Amino acid sequence: MQKMKTTGKLKTTGLSRETILDVYKAVMRGRRVDERLWQLTRIGKFSFNISGQGAEVGQAAMALAFDYDKDYFLPYYRDLTAVLMWGMTTKDIMLAGFGKEADPASHGRQMPSHYGSKAHNIVSHSSPVSTQYPISAGIAYGAQMRGEDYVTVVTTGDGSFSQGECAVAMNIAGVHKMPVVFVVENNGYAISVPDKEQYAVEKLADRGPAFGFNGIRVNGSDFAETYLAFKQAVTDARQGNGPTLIEIMVERLTSHSSDDDQRVYRSAEELAEIKENDPVKLFQQQLIDEGYLNEADIDRIEKELETEINQATDEAEAMPDPDPAKITDQLYAE
Ligand SMILES: Cc1ncc(C[n+]2csc(CCOP(=O)(O)OP(=O)(O)O)c2C)c(N)n1
């Protein structure tokens, strides 16, 4: 996988110090909630976990470019940091993991990590990968038909991006210049299959021009580069200039899921290297070096998150389970 160094200075984003600190907290929330999800899975309280560790910085940069009050988000299963920024709460995530009735994604009927919240325009996806892509084009077309100015963003993984659904969605979106941002989070693997066995193009972003719009590859460990690319894509979509494809290069620090062991197919050297280049560690160091963060801030934010996550875990676990007599509720519109 191609490695890229963190480069873009945070001041080039034009964001305030307060916003940058909020982003730092969101990135740390993504990491710490994810760690808790693993613990809950390992002690048998959750059935399954699929992790976003290594993609937090890229996802935060993506999410920040959108208007959470009106834009639509169709995430995939690694987008924990992004959905938390978009309005889902740590407790929402726990409710889904425990399979509780109050889970906003599916009222306890879906697997964990199938994020969704009607209140926040976050559309939950199906387990067959990339089926969210054609739906995103439909939602974007709805904006054009109704004359509304919301933008839709949809994500998937590098392996899933070879599914036909992605081509179908990008083709029709290109034809109608739809207000949609297509995203592929490239972590170099589809479970155990490395990128060189997945596609023959140099970059997945190269598929954008094939459908008549821009394709850009960004380093997801570089907050400024990623944020500025998304800002431009959102502006273009809102102004009627059509879609953009953004390929975010991220890491996958964990195994594919709680049912996988990546030590079987990734070398010890490779695993040591990705740990060394952990994007969260690099981002924290960048904030310190550029004067946004000090040790006292780091400690304070860690304590705040620990309290938040403990509280969310306890409260969600104490909530009622779904009533088996109502198992078919929520399947069809009333
Ligand atoms: C249509 C379909 N085929 C296969 C699977 C099983 N499956 C789930 S995740 C996955 C790998 C996806 O890899 P990638 O798109 O690179 O995303 P990543 O998990 O690396 O983020 C596969 C094959 C599925 N869920 N749906």
The ligand as a Gaussian input file, in Angstrom:
#p B3LYP/6-31G(d) Opt

LIG

1 1
 C      -22.015000      -8.525000      -1.815000
 C      -21.183000      -8.995000      -0.670000
 N      -20.148000      -9.822000      -0.890000
 C      -19.365000     -10.223000       0.145000
 C      -19.637000      -9.802000       1.411000
 C      -18.767000     -10.233000       2.551000
 N      -17.879000      -9.139000       2.932000
 C      -18.197000      -8.295000       3.935000
 S      -17.051000      -7.106000       4.140000
 C      -16.118000      -7.700000       2.878000
 C      -14.817000      -7.045000       2.503000
 C      -14.987000      -5.648000       2.072000
 O      -13.714000      -5.085000       1.902000
 P      -13.523000      -3.560000       1.539000
 O      -14.588000      -3.130000       0.622000
 O      -12.136000      -3.361000       1.095000
 O      -13.815000      -2.799000       2.894000
 P      -13.047000      -2.887000       4.275000
 O      -13.750000      -3.979000       5.051000
 O      -11.610000      -3.215000       4.000000
 O      -13.215000      -1.565000       4.891000
 C      -16.698000      -8.810000       2.297000
 C      -16.126000      -9.580000       1.177000
 C      -20.748000      -8.931000       1.616000
 N      -21.051000      -8.465000       2.817000
 N      -21.483000      -8.529000       0.564000

